[in-house]
Amino acid sequence: MVIQLEGHTDTRGNANLNVKLSEDRVIAVKNYLVSKGANKRRIKTKAFGGTVPLSMEDTEEAHALNRRVELRVLQN
């Protein structure tokens, strides 16, 4: 199986810093999975920053919802 970890932030703040933050998030999740035995060559990563929000509402709940890492199966 090949997976892709996709990192996201909320829409607030500097766009370049948000991409870096989302990149840091996916690397942290990848490192965790590898520490539990996953094959690092089968884990791809992609950072979106705040460009793909789940919610555009300006509430703390919406901002928290947008800060996430999603796992996508690329090849089974």
Secondary structure, 3 states (H helix, E strand, C coil): CEEEEEEECCCCCCHHHHHHHHHHHHHHHHHHHHHCCCCHHHEEEEECCCCCCCCCCCCHHHHHHHCEEEEEEEEC
